Amino acid sequence: MPENVNPKDLLELAVRLADEAGRLLVQERPRDLGVADTKSSPTDIVTVMDQRSEKLIVEGILAERPDDAILGEEGSDRQGTSGVRWVIDPIDGTVNYLYEIPLWGVSIGVEVDGQTVAGVVEIPMLRETFTALRGDGAYRNGEAIRAYSAQSEGKPVPLERALIATGFGYAARRRAVQGEIVADLLPRVRDIRRGGSAALDLCSVACGRVDGYFERGAKPWDLSAGALIAQEAGAKVGGLYGAAASDEMTVAAAEGLFEALCGFLEGHDAARDS
Ligand code: IPD
């Protein structure tokens, strides 16, 4: 750990800024909010509120830690010299936010020397704050959480009784493949959920609100905080064939189900786009 870096202090700052951004997003959302810009496809949108939230968080970090690196979904890409990097999704679930579906949040992960050590996912409309410090467990509103649903009774849930969350990319071609895979998975599981926020999906694994999650195409800012929170809650988080979680594929579930889900996805060559 570099000198003058205390993960607890980093988490405290992350929690404060996620809370401030969350309040900004609730209180100052224009009634006639529209799309300010598009990115990878016409449905991959940015609103002015994504930009304002990222600005608030970046300014808040730099006011206290001017030597840190920052990666943000809406364009922040700053080099640093301290060994600390902040990975920010100023609104994860932007389409939900635009449509006033309450499943969206602010996600801030903090890396030290390339390893995520602290993370917060703030879900204002559910009044839920998920936090984790590496090695110190995961929490929702300050209470410890575990990655087992009530139905699992603390044991691995077999695939056929698992409630599985997933997400879809913005490119039509990739979506067609994702649709095929979900169509084949649906008869083999309890059910599927598509919530619309990868960070919240990972936190839902962490608190046992779903049994597992997988997605192709989730980006570092979608994953950074939520992956640490899910791991610290006892879930396994990774990619296929033993790889690390990445935008190629991210899978999260308690041990046993994780392997079953990976086996299904590997058998369907799920990390493909055609
Ligand atoms: C998206 C959400 C969605 C997931 C997409 C993400 P954004 O993030 O997390 O659930 O399926 O892969 O891009 O664009 O709302 O920040």
Residues whose N, C-alpha, C, O or C-beta is under 5 A from the ligand:
A	BS01	IPD	I91 D92 G93 T94 V95 G167 F168 G196 S197 A198 A199 G217 A218 D222
